[in-house]
Amino acid sequence: MLFNHAMGFADPTLTVEQLSAAGVKRVGGAMERHACYAAREMKEMGSFTYVRDLTPVKHVRAAFAAAKGK
């Protein structure tokens, strides 16, 4: 059975291991809310302060490289 979990409304102390043991296969929610926050800031305030909280690009690239087995 596939079980999706919206982390945006969950206990933030839950771990991936605990969710996996409960049968969770996909996690979502909080990322979509952050994207909406960023879009709203750009549209309503014309600003981009949300980028202060973004993961540095070098970390994103490293994660993708690790996933490819490089």
N, C-alpha and C positions, 0 to 999 in steps of 0.2 A: 504494500500500500504506500502510495506517495503522499507525503504530508508536507504542506508548505507552512511556513511560520513567518508572521509579520513582526520582525524584531522591534519595530518602532513602537510597539505597544506592549512589549514584554519586559520582564525583569532584566535589567542590563547586566546583572551578575551571572546570568546563565552562560555556560560555555558551549562551544561547538560540540565538544564531546558529550555533554548532557543532552543537547538537542538531537544529536545523531542517535544516541541511545533511545530516545523517545520516538525515533522514526522520521525525524525531519530530514528532508532531502534538499530543500531550497529555502533560503532565507531572504526576505525582502522587507520593504516598508520604510525603514529609516533612510535608506539611500534615495528613494523616490521623494521623500519629504524634504531632504536637503536640496535636491535638484529644484523642487518647487520654490523653496526659500530663495535660492540663487536667482531663479527666473523672476520672482516677484521683486527682489531688490533691484535687478537691472531695469525692469519695466517701470516700477513706481518711483524709484529714487535715482535712477540713472547712475548707480554706483556699483562697485565690484568688491566691496570689502570682504565678501565671503571667501575670496581667494586666499586670505590669510590662514584659513583652516584647511586648505587643500594639502594633500600628500605631495611632497616634492616629486617632480617628474622622474628624477633618478631612481627613486624607490619604486615607482610604478614600472619603469623599464626593467629594473632588477627582478621584480616579481614575475613579469612576463617571460623574461629570459629563464628564470628558474623553472617556470611551468613548462617551457619548451625543452628543458633538460640541458641547457647550455651551462 
